[in-house]
Amino acid sequence: MKWQPRPDRIAFTLSSVLLLALLVPTGACAQFGGIFSAILGTITGPIGGALTDINRIRTEILQTEQQVLWPVALIEESRNYIATIKASYRGWMNNVFALRVNSAILPASRSLESEFLSAQTGQIATFNQGYGTEYGVQPAMGAAPQVNLQMMDIEDATAKDATAQSMAADQASQTMLRTAQGIEDQAESTAPGTADMVAAEARTAELASIATQHKLLAYELREAAIELAHRNAVLKQSTTNMENLNQQMLNALGGGQ
């Protein structure tokens, strides 16, 4: 790297030369006048011109950066737009997300509804306890045909699992909302050159949100499959009952084997 004179060094050199000129006797000054003149000429000539060129180039580089790399006017326009969006919609959207949809009336029902609308996965265990109180417990073995007991068991499990998934999804949605608002705040105040970092963070949050959506869609497919299995089990049981009835009728008529 080529050495470049600094303004403070040049000022110090000039001061030293002037001080020497004052302290050295007149004869010495006459003797070394040519040397001093050469030094002063070099400082005020080529070096001073180089400093002027350096400052001019720096100014041009700064102007190019502000106009091309991170245009100040456009950045300020974007920040004002984000601020306007936040002021216009954030409060309204927060109110929408905070809308209460509770509609149960009876005490036990209200308690259970409050738990599965809490958006807190920590309430899942409490919900599972209240579920049996609200919808009844699984009958004991032998209290009903085995196929009925099995269907009740799996459908209770599906209902509990689906509700637990919805509670987890509600909690994840709240986290995603806070993350989105944080990214929005960062976009309003981000420095030039860091926009890619904010964009990467936004993309990560988007992927997390999509993953949650896919998980819920998968559970909807499982619920549909359970419903189809229930209908098929009912048809199978009806067919078995009809076969048993036909056999009993044949036995009563004396034609059974």
ZADO-1210 file (C-alpha; in nm, 4 decimals, padded with zeros to 6 digits):
<atoms>
<atom x="00.0000" y="00.0000" z="00.0000" code="MET" pos="1"/>
<atom x="00.1423" y="00.3432" z="-00.0949" code="LYS" pos="2"/>
<atom x="00.2001" y="00.5879" z="00.1865" code="TRP" pos="3"/>
<atom x="-00.0482" y="00.8745" z="00.1914" code="GLN" pos="4"/>
<atom x="00.0203" y="01.1897" z="00.3929" code="PRO" pos="5"/>
<atom x="-00.2258" y="01.2689" z="00.6669" code="ARG" pos="6"/>
<atom x="-00.3436" y="01.6270" z="00.7218" code="PRO" pos="7"/>
<atom x="-00.2295" y="01.6246" z="01.0864" code="ASP" pos="8"/>
<atom x="00.1196" y="01.5161" z="00.9829" code="ARG" pos="9"/>
<atom x="00.1396" y="01.7887" z="00.7200" code="ILE" pos="10"/>
<atom x="00.0305" y="02.0503" z="00.9736" code="ALA" pos="11"/>
<atom x="00.2934" y="01.9261" z="01.2166" code="PHE" pos="12"/>
<atom x="00.5637" y="01.9469" z="00.9469" code="THR" pos="13"/>
<atom x="00.4622" y="02.3004" z="00.8529" code="LEU" pos="14"/>
<atom x="00.4673" y="02.4047" z="01.2170" code="SER" pos="15"/>
<atom x="00.8139" y="02.2535" z="01.2640" code="SER" pos="16"/>
<atom x="00.9514" y="02.4308" z="00.9589" code="VAL" pos="17"/>
<atom x="00.8134" y="02.7670" z="01.0709" code="LEU" pos="18"/>
<atom x="00.9507" y="02.7163" z="01.4220" code="LEU" pos="19"/>
<atom x="01.2942" y="02.6366" z="01.2854" code="LEU" pos="20"/>
<atom x="01.2785" y="02.9446" z="01.0671" code="ALA" pos="21"/>
<atom x="01.2140" y="03.1613" z="01.3737" code="LEU" pos="22"/>
<atom x="01.4781" y="03.0016" z="01.5949" code="LEU" pos="23"/>
<atom x="01.7684" y="02.9681" z="01.3507" code="VAL" pos="24"/>
<atom x="01.9848" y="03.2834" z="01.3088" code="PRO" pos="25"/>
<atom x="01.9502" y="03.5003" z="01.0035" code="THR" pos="26"/>
<atom x="02.2683" y="03.3729" z="00.8494" code="GLY" pos="27"/>
<atom x="02.1623" y="03.0150" z="00.8900" code="ALA" pos="28"/>
<atom x="01.8261" y="03.0990" z="00.7402" code="CYS" pos="29"/>
<atom x="01.9979" y="03.2456" z="00.4405" code="ALA" pos="30"/>
<atom x="02.2107" y="02.9324" z="00.4161" code="GLN" pos="31"/>
<atom x="01.9224" y="02.6912" z="00.4415" code="PHE" pos="32"/>
<atom x="01.6583" y="02.9131" z="00.2826" code="GLY" pos="33"/>
<atom x="01.6673" y="02.7128" z="-00.0332" code="GLY" pos="34"/>
<atom x="01.6054" y="02.3890" z="00.1539" code="ILE" pos="35"/>
<atom x="01.3129" y="02.5364" z="00.3453" code="PHE" pos="36"/>
<atom x="01.1667" y="02.6781" z="00.0304" code="SER" pos="37"/>
<atom x="01.1907" y="02.3386" z="-00.1373" code="ALA" pos="38"/>
<atom x="01.0220" y="02.1681" z="00.1592" code="ILE" pos="39"/>
<atom x="00.7448" y="02.4259" z="00.1723" code="LEU" pos="40"/>
<atom x="00.6973" y="02.4047" z="-00.2005" code="GLY" pos="41"/>
<atom x="00.6677" y="02.0265" z="-00.1851" code="THR" pos="42"/>
<atom x="00.4161" y="02.0431" z="00.0981" code="ILE" pos="43"/>
<atom x="00.1985" y="02.3103" z="-00.0565" code="THR" pos="44"/>
<atom x="00.2445" y="02.1831" z="-00.4115" code="GLY" pos="45"/>
<atom x="00.2350" y="01.8100" z="-00.4951" code="PRO" pos="46"/>
<atom x="00.1255" y="01.6942" z="-00.1481" code="ILE" pos="47"/>
<atom x="-00.1431" y="01.9596" z="-00.1170" code="GLY" pos="48"/>
<atom x="-00.2720" y="01.8742" z="-00.4632" code="GLY" pos="49"/>
<atom x="-00.2776" y="01.5039" z="-00.3759" code="ALA" pos="50"/>
<atom x="-00.4792" y="01.5762" z="-00.0635" code="LEU" pos="51"/>
<atom x="-00.7256" y="01.7788" z="-00.2683" code="THR" pos="52"/>
<atom x="-00.7629" y="01.4893" z="-00.5125" code="ASP" pos="53"/>
<atom x="-00.8075" y="01.2403" z="-00.2299" code="ILE" pos="54"/>
<atom x="-01.0825" y="01.4488" z="-00.0687" code="ASN" pos="55"/>
<atom x="-01.2527" y="01.4941" z="-00.4057" code="ARG" pos="56"/>
<atom x="-01.2426" y="01.1188" z="-00.4749" code="ILE" pos="57"/>
<atom x="-01.3801" y="01.0416" z="-00.1287" code="ARG" pos="58"/>
<atom x="-01.6676" y="01.2818" z="-00.1857" code="THR" pos="59"/>
<atom x="-01.7456" y="01.1238" z="-00.5220" code="GLU" pos="60"/>
<atom x="-01.7373" y="00.7730" z="-00.3724" code="ILE" pos="61"/>
<atom x="-01.9748" y="00.8776" z="-00.0939" code="LEU" pos="62"/>
<atom x="-02.2132" y="01.0342" z="-00.3439" code="GLN" pos="63"/>
<atom x="-02.2043" y="00.7199" z="-00.5603" code="THR" pos="64"/>
<atom x="-02.2770" y="00.4981" z="-00.2589" code="GLU" pos="65"/>
<atom x="-02.5708" y="00.7166" z="-00.1534" code="GLN" pos="66"/>
<atom x="-02.7125" y="00.7241" z="-00.5060" code="GLN" pos="67"/>
<atom x="-02.6460" y="00.3678" z="-00.6267" code="VAL" pos="68"/>
<atom x="-02.5652" y="00.1221" z="-00.3453" code="LEU" pos="69"/>
<atom x="-02.8083" y="00.2547" z="-00.0844" code="TRP" pos="70"/>
<atom x="-03.0010" y="00.5509" z="-00.2212" code="PRO" pos="71"/>
<atom x="-03.0849" y="00.7714" z="00.0734" code="VAL" pos="72"/>
<atom x="-03.4092" y="00.9035" z="-00.0731" code="ALA" pos="73"/>
<atom x="-03.5495" y="00.5567" z="-00.1461" code="LEU" pos="74"/>
<atom x="-03.4441" y="00.4230" z="00.1931" code="ILE" pos="75"/>
<atom x="-03.6143" y="00.7110" z="00.3681" code="GLU" pos="76"/>
<atom x="-03.9241" y="00.6609" z="00.1531" code="GLU" pos="77"/>
<atom x="-03.9350" y="00.2912" z="00.2465" code="SER" pos="78"/>
<atom x="-03.8979" y="00.3707" z="00.6154" code="ARG" pos="79"/>
<atom x="-04.1804" y="00.6223" z="00.5994" code="ASN" pos="80"/>
<atom x="-04.3982" y="00.3664" z="00.4205" code="TYR" pos="81"/>
<atom x="-04.3307" y="00.1037" z="00.6880" code="ILE" pos="82"/>
<atom x="-04.4062" y="00.3551" z="00.9616" code="ALA" pos="83"/>
<atom x="-04.7354" y="00.4401" z="00.7909" code="THR" pos="84"/>
<atom x="-04.8325" y="00.0737" z="00.7580" code="ILE" pos="85"/>
<atom x="-04.7523" y="00.0103" z="01.1239" code="LYS" pos="86"/>
<atom x="-04.9534" y="00.3099" z="01.2392" code="ALA" pos="87"/>
<atom x="-05.2508" y="00.2171" z="01.0185" code="SER" pos="88"/>
<atom x="-05.2779" y="-00.1591" z="01.0583" code="TYR" pos="89"/>
<atom x="-05.0787" y="-00.2980" z="01.3504" code="ARG" pos="90"/>
<atom x="-05.3266" y="-00.1930" z="01.6181" code="GLY" pos="91"/>
<atom x="-05.6205" y="-00.3147" z="01.4103" code="TRP" pos="92"/>
<atom x="-05.4567" y="-00.6522" z="01.3386" code="MET" pos="93"/>
<atom x="-05.3663" y="-00.7008" z="01.7046" code="ASN" pos="94"/>
<atom x="-05.7293" y="-00.6363" z="01.7972" code="ASN" pos="95"/>
<atom x="-05.8422" y="-00.8966" z="01.5418" code="VAL" pos="96"/>
<atom x="-05.6047" y="-01.1572" z="01.6816" code="PHE" pos="97"/>
<atom x="-05.7222" y="-01.0750" z="02.0334" code="ALA" pos="98"/>
<atom x="-06.0931" y="-01.1210" z="01.9554" code="LEU" pos="99"/>
<atom x="-06.2599" y="-01.3506" z="02.2068" code="ARG" pos="100"/>
<atom x="-06.4676" y="-01.6288" z="02.0483" code="VAL" pos="101"/>
<atom x="-06.5715" y="-01.8028" z="02.3705" code="ASN" pos="102"/>
<atom x="-06.9385" y="-01.8994" z="02.3553" code="SER" pos="103"/>
<atom x="-06.9911" y="-02.1807" z="02.6100" code="ALA" pos="104"/>
<atom x="-07.2416" y="-02.1108" z="02.8895" code="ILE" pos="105"/>
<atom x="-07.2280" y="-02.3930" z="03.1443" code="LEU" pos="106"/>
<atom x="-06.9437" y="-02.3752" z="03.3995" code="PRO" pos="107"/>
<atom x="-06.7740" y="-02.7018" z="03.2985" code="ALA" pos="108"/>
<atom x="-06.8053" y="-02.6199" z="02.9302" code="SER" pos="109"/>
<atom x="-06.6716" y="-02.2682" z="02.9813" code="ARG" pos="110"/>
<atom x="-06.3721" y="-02.4041" z="03.1697" code="SER" pos="111"/>
<atom x="-06.2930" y="-02.6585" z="02.8969" code="LEU" pos="112"/>
<atom x="-06.3376" y="-02.3983" z="02.6223" code="GLU" pos="113"/>
<atom x="-06.1108" y="-02.1558" z="02.8034" code="SER" pos="114"/>
<atom x="-05.8404" y="-02.4213" z="02.8161" code="GLU" pos="115"/>
<atom x="-05.8432" y="-02.5171" z="02.4481" code="PHE" pos="116"/>
<atom x="-05.8584" y="-02.1500" z="02.3441" code="LEU" pos="117"/>
<atom x="-05.5741" y="-02.0508" z="02.5759" code="SER" pos="118"/>
<atom x="-05.3031" y="-02.0838" z="02.3055" code="ALA" pos="119"/>
<atom x="-05.0825" y="-02.2366" z="02.5751" code="GLN" pos="120"/>
<atom x="-04.9477" y="-02.5881" z="02.5401" code="THR" pos="121"/>
<atom x="-04.9097" y="-02.5973" z="02.9177" code="GLY" pos="122"/>
<atom x="-05.2903" y="-02.6250" z="02.9391" code="GLN" pos="123"/>
<atom x="-05.3057" y="-02.9507" z="02.7395" code="ILE" pos="124"/>
<atom x="-05.2859" y="-03.1741" z="03.0474" code="ALA" pos="125"/>
<atom x="-05.5651" y="-02.9778" z="03.2171" code="THR" pos="126"/>
<atom x="-05.7752" y="-03.0017" z="02.8998" code="PHE" pos="127"/>
<atom x="-05.7341" y="-03.3797" z="02.8863" code="ASN" pos="128"/>
<atom x="-05.8628" y="-03.4036" z="03.2435" code="GLN" pos="129"/>
<atom x="-06.1652" y="-03.1840" z="03.1699" code="GLY" pos="130"/>
<atom x="-06.2416" y="-03.3715" z="02.8486" code="TYR" pos="131"/>
<atom x="-06.3583" y="-03.6807" z="03.0368" code="GLY" pos="132"/>
<atom x="-06.5805" y="-03.4693" z="03.2612" code="THR" pos="133"/>
<atom x="-06.7437" y="-03.2990" z="02.9654" code="GLU" pos="134"/>
<atom x="-06.7761" y="-03.5898" z="02.7206" code="TYR" pos="135"/>
<atom x="-06.7718" y="-03.8906" z="02.9496" code="GLY" pos="136"/>
<atom x="-06.5073" y="-04.1488" z="03.0279" code="VAL" pos="137"/>
<atom x="-06.4264" y="-04.4634" z="02.8345" code="GLN" pos="138"/>
<atom x="-06.6579" y="-04.7544" z="02.9395" code="PRO" pos="139"/>
<atom x="-06.5015" y="-05.0510" z="03.1096" code="ALA" pos="140"/>
<atom x="-06.4127" y="-05.3643" z="02.9164" code="MET" pos="141"/>
<atom x="-06.7213" y="-05.5788" z="02.8590" code="GLY" pos="142"/>
<atom x="-06.9630" y="-05.2869" z="02.9049" code="ALA" pos="143"/>
<atom x="-07.0113" y="-05.2686" z="02.5270" code="ALA" pos="144"/>
<atom x="-06.9140" y="-05.4723" z="02.2204" code="PRO" pos="145"/>
<atom x="-06.5391" y="-05.4690" z="02.1613" code="GLN" pos="146"/>
<atom x="-06.5655" y="-05.2879" z="01.8286" code="VAL" pos="147"/>
<atom x="-06.7646" y="-05.0070" z="01.9902" code="ASN" pos="148"/>
<atom x="-06.5124" y="-04.9727" z="02.2707" code="LEU" pos="149"/>
<atom x="-06.2300" y="-04.9546" z="02.0186" code="GLN" pos="150"/>
<atom x="-06.4023" y="-04.6890" z="01.8100" code="MET" pos="151"/>
<atom x="-06.4806" y="-04.4774" z="02.1165" code="MET" pos="152"/>
<atom x="-06.1226" y="-04.5057" z="02.2348" code="ASP" pos="153"/>
<atom x="-05.9575" y="-04.4080" z="01.9075" code="ILE" pos="154"/>
<atom x="-06.2033" y="-04.1251" z="01.8433" code="GLU" pos="155"/>
<atom x="-06.1509" y="-03.9818" z="02.1909" code="ASP" pos="156"/>
<atom x="-05.7775" y="-03.9971" z="02.1276" code="ALA" pos="157"/>
<atom x="-05.8185" y="-03.8267" z="01.7903" code="THR" pos="158"/>
<atom x="-06.0322" y="-03.5488" z="01.9381" code="ALA" pos="159"/>
<atom x="-05.7821" y="-03.4866" z="02.2176" code="LYS" pos="160"/>
<atom x="-05.4864" y="-03.4937" z="01.9804" code="ASP" pos="161"/>
<atom x="-05.6535" y="-03.2554" z="01.7354" code="ALA" pos="162"/>
<atom x="-05.7351" y="-03.0102" z="02.0131" code="THR" pos="163"/>
<atom x="-05.3803" y="-03.0294" z="02.1472" code="ALA" pos="164"/>
<atom x="-05.2477" y="-02.9609" z="01.7973" code="GLN" pos="165"/>
<atom x="-05.4759" y="-02.6587" z="01.7656" code="SER" pos="166"/>
<atom x="-05.3543" y="-02.5238" z="02.1011" code="MET" pos="167"/>
<atom x="-04.9925" y="-02.5632" z="01.9898" code="ALA" pos="168"/>
<atom x="-05.0729" y="-02.3987" z="01.6560" code="ALA" pos="169"/>
<atom x="-05.2369" y="-02.1027" z="01.8322" code="ASP" pos="170"/>
<atom x="-04.9275" y="-02.0592" z="02.0474" code="GLN" pos="171"/>
<atom x="-04.7034" y="-02.0835" z="01.7397" code="ALA" pos="172"/>
<atom x="-04.9189" y="-01.8234" z="01.5639" code="SER" pos="173"/>
<atom x="-04.8676" y="-01.5797" z="01.8496" code="GLN" pos="174"/>
<atom x="-04.4925" y="-01.6382" z="01.8311" code="THR" pos="175"/>
<atom x="-04.4953" y="-01.5857" z="01.4541" code="MET" pos="176"/>
<atom x="-04.6945" y="-01.2643" z="01.4979" code="LEU" pos="177"/>
<atom x="-04.4404" y="-01.1268" z="01.7447" code="ARG" pos="178"/>
<atom x="-04.1580" y="-01.2323" z="01.5116" code="THR" pos="179"/>
<atom x="-04.3252" y="-01.0616" z="01.2162" code="ALA" pos="180"/>
<atom x="-04.3695" y="-00.7414" z="01.4119" code="GLN" pos="181"/>
<atom x="-04.0050" y="-00.7558" z="01.5192" code="GLY" pos="182"/>
<atom x="-03.8922" y="-00.7955" z="01.1576" code="ILE" pos="183"/>
<atom x="-04.1171" y="-00.5060" z="01.0604" code="GLU" pos="184"/>
<atom x="-03.9569" y="-00.2899" z="01.3298" code="ASP" pos="185"/>
<atom x="-03.6095" y="-00.3885" z="01.2094" code="GLN" pos="186"/>
<atom x="-03.7006" y="-00.3051" z="00.8500" code="ALA" pos="187"/>
<atom x="-03.8014" y="00.0444" z="00.9588" code="GLU" pos="188"/>
<atom x="-03.4666" y="00.1179" z="01.1235" code="SER" pos="189"/>
<atom x="-03.2239" y="-00.1157" z="00.9464" code="THR" pos="190"/>
<atom x="-02.8968" y="00.0303" z="00.8268" code="ALA" pos="191"/>
<atom x="-02.7938" y="00.0224" z="00.4583" code="PRO" pos="192"/>
<atom x="-02.6246" y="-00.3050" z="00.3742" code="GLY" pos="193"/>
<atom x="-02.8085" y="-00.5114" z="00.6383" code="THR" pos="194"/>
<atom x="-03.1345" y="-00.5540" z="00.4465" code="ALA" pos="195"/>
<atom x="-03.0288" y="-00.9039" z="00.3348" code="ASP" pos="196"/>
<atom x="-02.9963" y="-01.0122" z="00.6985" code="MET" pos="197"/>
<atom x="-03.3487" y="-00.8909" z="00.7765" code="VAL" pos="198"/>
<atom x="-03.4775" y="-01.0615" z="00.4605" code="ALA" pos="199"/>
<atom x="-03.3120" y="-01.3895" z="00.5646" code="ALA" pos="200"/>
<atom x="-03.4755" y="-01.3657" z="00.9063" code="GLU" pos="201"/>
<atom x="-03.8129" y="-01.3033" z="00.7424" code="ALA" pos="202"/>
<atom x="-03.7634" y="-01.6043" z="00.5140" code="ARG" pos="203"/>
<atom x="-03.6814" y="-01.8240" z="00.8119" code="THR" pos="204"/>
<atom x="-03.9985" y="-01.7117" z="00.9903" code="ALA" pos="205"/>
<atom x="-04.1972" y="-01.7789" z="00.6731" code="GLU" pos="206"/>
<atom x="-04.0616" y="-02.1332" z="00.6502" code="LEU" pos="207"/>
<atom x="-04.1493" y="-02.1958" z="01.0156" code="ALA" pos="208"/>
<atom x="-04.5027" y="-02.0729" z="00.9515" code="SER" pos="209"/>
<atom x="-04.5389" y="-02.2942" z="00.6429" code="ILE" pos="210"/>
<atom x="-04.4149" y="-02.5947" z="00.8407" code="ALA" pos="211"/>
<atom x="-04.6821" y="-02.5314" z="01.1056" code="THR" pos="212"/>
<atom x="-04.9493" y="-02.5049" z="00.8360" code="GLN" pos="213"/>
<atom x="-04.8384" y="-02.8332" z="00.6810" code="HIS" pos="214"/>
<atom x="-04.8534" y="-03.0009" z="01.0196" code="LYS" pos="215"/>
<atom x="-05.2125" y="-02.8846" z="01.0691" code="LEU" pos="216"/>
<atom x="-05.3089" y="-02.9937" z="00.7173" code="LEU" pos="217"/>
<atom x="-05.1625" y="-03.3360" z="00.7877" code="ALA" pos="218"/>
<atom x="-05.3719" y="-03.3613" z="01.1018" code="TYR" pos="219"/>
<atom x="-05.6835" y="-03.2631" z="00.9070" code="GLU" pos="220"/>
<atom x="-05.6100" y="-03.5540" z="00.6719" code="LEU" pos="221"/>
<atom x="-05.5750" y="-03.7879" z="00.9702" code="ARG" pos="222"/>
<atom x="-05.9097" y="-03.6695" z="01.1078" code="GLU" pos="223"/>
<atom x="-06.0745" y="-03.7318" z="00.7694" code="ALA" pos="224"/>
<atom x="-05.9178" y="-04.0775" z="00.7621" code="ALA" pos="225"/>
<atom x="-06.0476" y="-04.1519" z="01.1126" code="ILE" pos="226"/>
<atom x="-06.3970" y="-04.0405" z="01.0090" code="GLU" pos="227"/>
<atom x="-06.3893" y="-04.2704" z="00.7052" code="LEU" pos="228"/>
<atom x="-06.2624" y="-04.5537" z="00.9231" code="ALA" pos="229"/>
<atom x="-06.5495" y="-04.4925" z="01.1667" code="HIS" pos="230"/>
<atom x="-06.8084" y="-04.5092" z="00.8885" code="ARG" pos="231"/>
<atom x="-06.6501" y="-04.8257" z="00.7531" code="ASN" pos="232"/>
<atom x="-06.6481" y="-04.9807" z="01.1007" code="ALA" pos="233"/>
<atom x="-07.0205" y="-04.9040" z="01.1375" code="VAL" pos="234"/>
<atom x="-07.0902" y="-05.0676" z="00.8011" code="LEU" pos="235"/>
<atom x="-06.8843" y="-05.3718" z="00.9007" code="LYS" pos="236"/>
<atom x="-07.0715" y="-05.3997" z="01.2301" code="GLN" pos="237"/>
<atom x="-07.4080" y="-05.3652" z="01.0515" code="SER" pos="238"/>
<atom x="-07.3077" y="-05.6374" z="00.8074" code="THR" pos="239"/>
<atom x="-07.1990" y="-05.8643" z="01.0906" code="THR" pos="240"/>
<atom x="-07.5250" y="-05.8003" z="01.2781" code="ASN" pos="241"/>
<atom x="-07.7264" y="-05.8785" z="00.9650" code="MET" pos="242"/>
<atom x="-07.5374" y="-06.2025" z="00.9115" code="GLU" pos="243"/>
<atom x="-07.5984" y="-06.3017" z="01.2735" code="ASN" pos="244"/>
<atom x="-07.9685" y="-06.2177" z="01.2400" code="LEU" pos="245"/>
<atom x="-07.9991" y="-06.4227" z="00.9211" code="ASN" pos="246"/>
<atom x="-07.8278" y="-06.7145" z="01.0888" code="GLN" pos="247"/>
<atom x="-08.0602" y="-06.6917" z="01.3893" code="GLN" pos="248"/>
<atom x="-08.3663" y="-06.6855" z="01.1597" code="MET" pos="249"/>
<atom x="-08.2403" y="-06.9880" z="00.9711" code="LEU" pos="250"/>
<atom x="-08.1799" y="-07.1715" z="01.2982" code="ASN" pos="251"/>
<atom x="-08.5291" y="-07.0822" z="01.4166" code="ALA" pos="252"/>
<atom x="-08.6802" y="-07.2159" z="01.0928" code="LEU" pos="253"/>
<atom x="-08.4752" y="-07.5322" z="01.1199" code="GLY" pos="254"/>
<atom x="-08.2574" y="-07.4614" z="00.8176" code="GLY" pos="255"/>
<atom x="-07.9477" y="-07.3523" z="00.9994" code="GLY" pos="256"/>
<atom x="-07.6371" y="-07.5600" z="01.0214" code="GLN" pos="257"/>
</atoms>
